[in-house]
Amino acid sequence: MNTKKWIWQHQDFPNFNYNYKEIEPMIFHLIEKSGELKGKISYLSDNEQDNFSIETSLSEIIATSEIEGVELKRDSVRSSLQKKLNITFNREEDKSTKNSDSLTELYIDSRFNQDDLSIDRLHKWHHAIFEAYSSILYPVNKGVFRDHDDMQIVSGSIGKEKIHYVAIPQNQIESSIQELIKYINGSNENFIVKSAVAHLWFESIHPYDDGNGRIGRAIVNYILAKEGGLDNRYYSISSAINQSRKEYYNKLEKTQKLVHNPKLELTEWIQWHTESIEKSIEISIENIQKVVEKTKFHDKVRHIKLNDKQTKVINKLLDLGEGNFQGGLTNKKYRGLTKTDAVTASRHLKDMLNKGIIREIEGYSGRSTRYELDI
């Protein structure tokens, strides 16, 4: 009876297979999208580019933790980024923490330090993730490989556990990681393919007590930044993955099980990975469009006198973008955003309408009147 279940138990692991002809058109399309993003970025002012870079980097740090169920405070991470990157940092408003600082250092090292990858560097990344972590129930050995074999990916309640994956034994970790590092530092494989293969390969080794997913995605960022020439300050792959978290885990599980993948075939995984990178770029293109529209609109209303509540609502509408304020702006929504009464809200809305800042949406009238920005 064959007891081999996982791809690392295959005699040819890690000699993965894939059909490049099926992947190549997707890679070309991704490169075109990255060119489009570069063009969109050029329309932004230097200050807008800095702010967009901060917000995108912020999204990456938060999303890669959120995928693992770890929530971070945006203000803390933003302060850490501004401080570390020397961008519009105000020490009097510093909300950074030891945790946000260390996670930001990991992010900056993976994206801007092009030195070869090494075990010592991976250990430093791991230590950064758990810099401020302390738990008696779930201890983590920081900055070292796990010292046990029973590394399982499990879901379900006690007594009803489902094992999704069992990782490489402890005594094979170091040699497996050395082989992976040799591939990352020395292979001439297409950088998109390499980032996908390295991601899957690292997760299959699962060398640490915890934090493997976050380090795996840091490796992806490292490869894309070093070899791809893609300026990934302006897109967040973890944000795209986080939007499809369930599919992400399903793809990993399917690819890592021999029953589904007896030939170490990675074509489908690489395709999904490539789509995720492209999706992250598309998200950024949409966000840049919001920035451009916001700037144009502020130029339009620069000399129009508005109160703080009206300005707050306008900025909210601009941040959400066209069609994203479901059902349009109503008196009730205005009240909810500004904490004001119905009469005041009605007066503010009428004033904005008369000044050409908003317009009525057709098909609604009276108490049901709905508005949108007159862009």
PyMOL commands that set and color helices and strands:
alter all, ss='L'
color gray80, all
select helices_A, chain A and resi 7-9+20-42+46-66+74-85+91-93+98-112+119-129+170-186+191-205+212-227+237-243+245-256+267-301+308-320+331-338+342-354+366-368
alter helices_A, ss='H'
color red, helices_A
select strands_A, chain A and resi 152-155+162-166+358-360+371-373
alter strands_A, ss='S'
color yellow, strands_A
deselect
rebuild
show_as cartoon
